[in-house]
Each structure stands twice: as structure tokens, then as C-alpha cells.
């Protein structure tokens, strides 16, 4: 954990010379706030915090029930998600897409990062054998993994706004190692320029 915190502090401190940064909203998986700092013309770092509706990723949580040893003698009935928080950190490479007679700028980007997701799941279950009594149990689900990102963004010429769309693939390292999950989102950022 100390190494992870050190890495985040190092990335933030190296972005002090950036000329442009933006903060905005991201809709999708997850939905939340995004902050992007450009490191010259070809690189950027991005940080995000968000959540998803409780009904999303139902199959993931249903399949997770079988992995918990404390539920070995029980049959899954249903679940509810109490809260979900996503934290993202990314390092991105930017490439301009030249379009003749276009106002503003179009770029595509790719990169790598880390995603941490924490959720509290309330399971309802039933004994596998008579008397088939029902019960409830709460689980703190913590997922961490490496993320690969690809996206496109358009920055308006006379308005300090950028709109973007992206998709990413997560390879879980912890909770369910080697599990692949896809994420996607659309968003808008308000840009600040250093004078």
C-alpha cells in the first residue's frame, strides 16, 4: 500500500509543469468525477472517482457468492448492493487526429492504469438441506486490477470544453485474479489553461 501511495504522489508531483488540466463528469461504468492533467501534447494523467447503480453487475455478484467459504452450505437467493465506490488512476498517451477545416481538435488516446472498487453486498441465502432456513450475510467486496484504456476526445476551439468517449478492460489482480471485465463511459470536462 505504501508503494501505491508513493506512486500516486510521484505522478501528481511530476504534473506540476503541465499547461492544461480539466475536471468534469463521466457517465457510464463508473459514473463520477474525472480530473485530467496534460503533460505536454502527447501524455496525460487522469484520476477518477465514481459509482454505479446498485443493479449493475448482478451476474458478477451472483457468481461471487459461490467463492465465499462462509456460504458453502447455503444456496444463493438474492442480493442487494449497499454502496459501490470506484477509484481510478491512469497514464495516457495522446495522438492528434488531423481533420481538414475542423474547428477545435480531435485526438485519440490509450494508456494503462489501476482501478480499485469497493462495494458492500448484502446476500440472502437458504440452507441446502432441511429445515431450509433463510439467512442474511454482508460481504465487503474489494477488487483491484490493471486497466487498459482506449478513447477519443474532442476539444472545442473557443470554449474550454472537451467531450470524450472511452472503453477499458480490467484484469483483476485481487479479489478474483485473472478475471477480465469491460467498462465504458462518455463525459465532458471543463479545461483550465495555465498562463
PyMOL commands that set and color helices and strands:
alter all, ss='L'
color gray80, all
select helices_A, chain A and resi 2-14+58-65+69-71
alter helices_A, ss='H'
color red, helices_A
select strands_A, chain A and resi 20-28+31-39+43-51+74-96+105-127+134-155+161-174+180-193
alter strands_A, ss='S'
color yellow, strands_A
deselect
rebuild
show_as cartoon
